[in-house]
Amino acid sequence: MERRIPPLKKTFILALLFLGAAAFGTELPSQLDQLRIQIWADLDPIPGLFGDESAVPPEEEKIPSKTAETSEKDGERSDFDKIFGFAINRTKQIAPFLLSGMIWGWNFEYTPSDKLRHVSEYWDFWEVQEFDFKLNKISYHSPKALEDRLVVWAYCDRTEAQKQNYNRWTSIVHPKIHGVGKAPVEDGFEGIKAACGEAIKLAVREHWRTYIKNKPKEITGRVLLINEPRIYIKEGQYTVDLDFFMETDKIVPYSFF
């Protein structure tokens, strides 16, 4: 059997978080109409990330161009791609992933580890809805090369339906949670995704361990990413510092098995 959380009980349990929700309420209007996040990406891939595939074979280096007259513009473009191409492509991976989390959110399924019951931890998260570039166009502004990184601002407007969905999330029944996740830098974009997943897991775990005395069999629900994502590198790992609204679908206790 599954124990679903009645809306009234959910409201009662989470009412204690009202003051916390009110405290950051002033930040919400900036996210209602337009999302604006700062993204950075390394100018060069992490050594070893692509192995030998990124190297140019010696024989290809010696092959002359088929077009003897290469325009100066083409040469400048080639130099630009050499310097910023990787960072631009990485930015265009990160931006829709994070914006999807801010527009639609991420579903999650979590089984905490339990040594007494010989249960291993299980965790998974996935997009509520895949980012639609036709529905939500992303524009990039104010790109800057800072040391070994490309830093840029990504903008995205919500549709009217998405604004209504966001207003629903700001209800008191959805608590604000916070988590910090880490993953190896050498994992590239997948590392950033994994770090975000860990941030969600830790945020969910830390919230519910306050209200649940015994470890549950399973917790399922979804989170909506709020505020500006904070991503940095520390001790060779991507570290993401994220805030969410959380909606819990069900909590399954072991007593029902």
C-alpha positions, 0 to 999 in steps of 0.5 A, a space after each residue: 500500500 502507498 500512503 499519499 499525503 492529503 492536501 490538508 495534512 500537507 498544508 498543515 505540515 508545511 505551514 511551519 515553513 511559511 515564514 521562510 517562504 515569505 522571507 524570499 518572496 521578494 525574489 519571485 517576481 523576477 522569475 515570473 515573466 523572464 528567466 535570466 541565468 548566468 552560465 559559464 563554460 571552460 574554453 577548452 575541454 578537460 584533458 582526457 575527456 575526449 581521448 584521442 578523438 579530439 586530436 587531428 591526425 598528422 596526415 590531415 595536418 599536411 593536406 593543403 586546403 582545396 581552396 587556395 583563396 581562403 578569405 580573411 573572414 573565414 580565417 577569423 571565423 576558424 580562429 574564433 571557433 578554435 577558441 570559443 567553439 567548445 565553450 559555446 557548445 557546452 553553454 548550449 547544453 547547460 542552458 536548456 537543461 537548467 531552464 527546463 528545471 526552472 520552467 517545468 521542473 524535475 521528477 524524482 524517485 528516491 529509496 534511502 539506503 537502510 543497512 538493517 533491511 539490507 536495502 541499497 540506495 536508489 535515486 533517479 531524476 528526470 525532466 518533467 518535460 523536455 525543453 522545447 526550443 520552439 516554445 521557449 527561445 533562448 537568447 544569449 547576452 553579454 558574453 565575456 572571456 574571463 581567464 579560461 572561461 566563457 561567461 554569458 547570460 541566458 534569457 528565456 521568456 515564460 509563456 502564459 501557461 508557464 506563468 500560471 504553472 509557476 504561480 501554482 508552485 509558489 503556493 505555501 504547500 510547496 516548501 523551499 528546499 536547498 541542496 549542494 551536489 558534486 560530480 567529477 569535472 572530467 565527466 563534463 556536461 554529464 557531471 553537471 547533470 549528476 551534480 544537480 541530481 545529487 543536489 536534489 537528492 540531498 535537498 529532499 532527504 534533508 527536508 523529510 528527515 525532519 518530519 519522518 522518524 523512520 526511513 521510508 521505503 520510497 519517496 516520489 515527487 518533483 522539484 522546481 528549480 528557483 533562483 539563479 543556479 550557482 555552479 563552480 569548481 572545487 577540489 576537481 569537482 563540479 559543485 552546484 548550489 541550488 534552491 527548489 520548490 518541492 512537491 511530494 506525491 507519495 511516501 511509502 513506509 516499510 510498515 506496509 510491506 
